[in-house]
């Protein structure tokens, strides 16, 4: 943040008021810090709100008596206008501030800051790859010869629409969930047929593949200059979110029914929590300590796990799990032609996305767990135990001695 103060325009109704205030150099129209005034001089005029004279009074105003003003100073009335508030709750993004670049310098404009943030969040699917990556690309290009999953029912679609908060609206939603629900109640067969056509054709609608990025500053990191101080949230329209729920729930049903997901993943998993993960690690350590063995715990945290999730690896995991054909092709459509937009003030930047799972999206956590599940398929010794919560991983190794546990 630039500590220098400068003059900005404080907007009121109809016209402007000029105040010297300290503002964010990146936000031309950021909210200034006002000086508290004990009393204000208020008189009446018609539809003219400009400069307001601030004075201190030692005596109360006489009723209906106008105070003297400087020449050509318009009047203003005593009524304070309350800003209009929407009944829907809209999550607003944090004010973007100066960020530090890799060369040690800092961003000098809001446009440069936005591009720096997008470079951090959106990673390109580069061409640098080894033979393992080439084999995965070849695998997902082969046709799927597995039967389709059943079509969606009216009850299933209605339940998915009802699970969204009707009082909470996002900036990306063209219609609110309550409007979609009323439309469904009026035309249940038509809405069901539309969603089943998406499932049959494996076609995820293009307008549902654009996410609006909302940046939320992490606690106690608001004044930092690192890109990791923001937690990105992806907002999408309600129609696309319902389709995502239908898709990922059916994929999870297939995975759990065939016992293809590990029991050691405690993040975004039904009837499991981070407390259960901690208790599982505690039980493993105590059990070994009772018989005088050594335990070494290694904690791994993958930075930007959502941002670097490789789509082709997720599709390969669906192929290995013999996922129903229509669910696979709809997932393939979900991972194509995606874009993300970052907007602040009157600027908006949209970029093409080629990897990563949108945070706070309905499919993001499910696909990420599917990708992370491959770690548990690696060959470990019988002395090793893995416990995961989302992208946080704990590796526990035991041994009769410290050297044995370490190796």
N, C-alpha and C positions, 0 to 999 in steps of 0.2 A: 504494500500500500504506500503510495506517495504521501508523505506527511505534509506537503505544501497545501495550503488552503487556496481556494479560488472561488470566484463568484459564479453562482448557478442561478437558474430560474426556479423558484418555488411556485408550483402551479396551484391556483385556487380556481373557483368557478368563474367562468367567462373570460377572465383576463389574468395577468401575471403580477406577482409580487417579487421584488428583487431583494435578496438577503445575502450577505456574505457568509458563507458556510463552508465547512470542511466536507468534501465528498470524495468518493472513490474515483481515481483518475480513469478507471476503465468504464465507469457507468455514467454517461453524460446526464442521465435523468435519475440518478440515485436519490434516495430520500435524505435530505440534509438534516443536520442536527440543529433544532431551533433553540433559541434562547428563551428561557421562561420569563414571562412578563406578569407582573402582579395584576395590573388592570389594563384595559384597552379603551381607547376612545371610540365609541360606536355611535353613529348617527344613521340617518336613513336616506337612501336614494333608490332610484328605480333601475334595476338590471345593470349596475355598474360596480364591479368588484375589482379594484386595483390596489394602489398603495394604502396600507393601513398604518396610521400613526400610533405608535406605542408610547404611552406616557404613564407616569405614576400620579396618583391622586391622593390628596390628603383629606378631601371632603367628598361625601357621596354626591352623585349626580342629582340635580333637581329634575323632577319628572318632566319629560318632553322638552327639555331645554338643550339646545345644540351647543356643543363646545366650539370655540373658535378654531379655525383651520388656516393653514398657510394658503396663499393664493393658488388657485387652480388645483387644489387638492380635492378629489372627489370624495363623496360620502359613502359609507357602507352601513348596512343595518346590523342589528344585534343578533339575528338568528344564525346559528351555526349549522351548516349543512352536514349531515351525517352521510358518509359514503355508502352507496348501495352495496349490499352484500348478497351473495347468491345463497340460496338455501342448500345447495349441494356443497359438500366439502371438497375443495380442490387442493391437492398437494402442490405447493409452490416450490420452485427451485431456489437454492441459496444464491446469494450474490456472488458472482465470480470475481476473484481478486487476482493479483499478480502471481504468476507461477515462475518457478526457477527452471531454466533450461539445462540441458545436459552439459553445456560448456560453462556453466556457472553464472551466466547472465540471466536477466529476468525479462519477461515479456513486457512490451511497451505499449500495447494496445489491446482492446477487447477482442479484436479479430485474431490477433496473434495468440491470445490466451485460449480462445475457443479452439483454434487449430491444434495448439499444444495438448489440450484436453482430449480432443478427438484422436490424436496420434497415440495417446496413452490407452484409450478405451478400445479403439478399433484396430485390429492387427490384420495385415494382409496375409493371405494364404500363398506364401512364396513358393518359388519353384525349387528351392533347395530341399532335397529329400534323399533318403537312402532307399535301399532295396525294399525294406519293410513298408515304407510309404507307397512305393510303386505297386507292391502286391495288393495293398488295401484298395488303391484306386482301381486296379483291375478287377478285384472281387466285386465291388459295388456296381460295376458296369454290366455284370452278368444278369440275365433275366431271372426273376423270382418265380419259382414253380410251386409255391405254397398256396393253399386255398385262402379265400378272403374271409375276413371277419364278418360277423352278422351286421346288418344295417342297424342304424340308430332307431330307437323307438320314441314315440311322442313323450312318454313319461321320462325317459332318460334326458332328452333335450330340455324339457321343462325344469327338471331338477338342477341342471347345470346353470340355467339362466337365473333360477331362484337363489343360487349359492352366492351370487355377487351382491354386494352392498348397494341397495337401491338409493341410498342417500349420499353415496359417494360418486362423484363424477370426475373424470379425468379430462385433460385438455385435448386428448386425441379422440375422445368419443363423440361421434356425430349424433348418436342417440344414446340416451341413458338406459340402464338395464331395466328400469320399470317400464319404459316405453316399449322395449323389445318384448318384455313379458306380456304386456297388454296386447301387442301385435300377435304374439304366439297364441294367446288365449282366444283371439278372434279368428286366426287362420292357422290352427295347429298342423293340419295336413300339408299346407304349402310350405311352412317353415321347416318341417321335418323332411320333406322332399328335397328342399334346397341343401340342407346339411348332408343328406344321404348322397346327393350328386357329387358333392365335394369328396366324400369318402370313396365312392365308386370310381370316379375319374382320377383320383389321386392329385387333385388340383387344389392347392391352397390359394385362396384369392389374393391377388396382387396388392390390393389396397389394405389388406390386413397384415402385410409384411413390412410396413414402415413403422418404426418405433420412435417416439419422441423421448429424448434423454432428459431426465430431470436430475440435477446434481444436488445431493443432500450432504452438507458438511458433517463430518464425523465429530462426535463430542470431544471438546478440548483441542480440536485441531483447526478451528475456524481461522486462526491467524497464521497458519503455516503457509509455506510456499511450495509444497510438494503436491503432485497430482494425486497421491494416495489419500489426501485429506478429504476427498469427495467420495461418496458412495453413489454410484449411478443407478437410477431407477428407469426402467423402460415402460412407457405408457403406450397402450394400444387400444383400438376401438373394441367395444363390447362384443360385436359379432365375431371378430377374430378370436377373442378370448374364450368364447363358448366353444368354438371349433377346436381350439387348443386343449381345452379341458376334456372334450370327447376323445380326442386323439391320445393324449398322454395317459388317461385313465384306462383306456383299452390296452395300451402297451404295457402298463404296469400290471394289469390283470393277467395278461399273458405271461409276464415274467414271474410273478408270484405264484401263479397256478402251476407253472413248471419248475418252480424252485430254482430259478436262474440267477436271482440276486442274492448277494451275500447277507448273512445275518449280522455281520460286523459293521454295517453302515447304519449309523444312528441319525443321520441328518436328513430331513425331509422324507422321513419314513413313517408310515402309520404306526401309532402306539409306541413310538420311541422318541427319546429326547437326549439332550446333551448330559443330563443327569444320569441316565442309564449308561451312557458311554463311560462317564467317570467312574461309576460303580463297577462296571465290568473290568476296567483297568485296575481299580483298587482290589477287587477280588483276586485277580491274577497275581498281583504282587504279594498280597498277604498269604496266599496259598503257598507260594514258593518260599517266602520268608519263614514260614512255620517249619519247613524241613531244611532250613539253613542253606538255601541256595541264593545265588546272586541274580539280580534282575537289572537290566539296563533298558531305560526307556528313551527313545528318540522321537521327538516331536517335529513334524514337518508341516509347514503352512505354504501352500502354493499361492503365490501372489498373482492376482488377476486370473484365477482359474476359469471364471466365466468368460473372460475376454479371449482366451486362447484355445477354447474347446474346438477341436478339429472335427468338422462336420462329417468328413468321410470316415473317420474312426467310429463315430456314433452310428452311421449307417452300416458299417461293417459289423458292429456289435449286434444290430438288429438282424442282420443276415445270419450271423452265427447262432442267434437265439431262435431262428426259424420263425420270425415274426410274420403274421398274416400279410399277404401280398398288398392288400389295399392300405393297411396301416403303414407299410414300408414306403409305398409310393407317395402317400400323403405326407410322410415325414420328409421324403426327398423333395417334394414341392415346397414344404416349409423352409427348407434350407437353400432355396434358390431365389435369386433376385431380391434379396433383403436389403433394406436401407435403414439408416438411422439419422435423425436430425437433432441438432443442438441449437436451441433458440434462446436468445436473450436480448432485451430491449427491442430494437428494430432490425436485428441481424439474425440470420438463420443460415446454418451450414448443414447440408445433407451429404452423406457419404454412403458409398456402396459397402456392404458388409459381406465378408467371405468366410468368416469363422467366428466362433463365440456363441454363447447362449445368453439371450437378453435376461438381465436380472429382473426379478419380480414378474416375469412372464409365467404363464401357466405351464408351459412345456420346459422352461429352462432348467428347473431343479431336477425333473425326471430324466431329461437327456443327460444332464451332468452326472447324476448317479449312475446311469447306464455306462457312461464313459469311464467313470472312476471304478466301476466294478471290475474292470480288466486288471487292476492292480492286485486284486485278491486271487486272480487266476494264475499269478506267477508262482513259481516253485520256491517255497521257503522250507527251511529245516523244521523239524518237529518242535524245536525249542523257541520258535518265533510265533508271535501272535500280533495281528493287525487289528486296530480299532479306528474307525473313521467317523467323523461328524462333518458332513458336507465335504469341503475341500481340506479340512484339517485331519491329519493322519498321525497316529501314534503307533510306533513299532516297539514291541516288547520282546526282549530276548532273555532267556534264562540259562543258567549253567551252574555247575558245581563250583566253579571258581570264576574270578573276574575275567580272566583271560578267555575261558571257554564261553562265557556270556558275550564277551566283546567280539569274538570270532564266529 
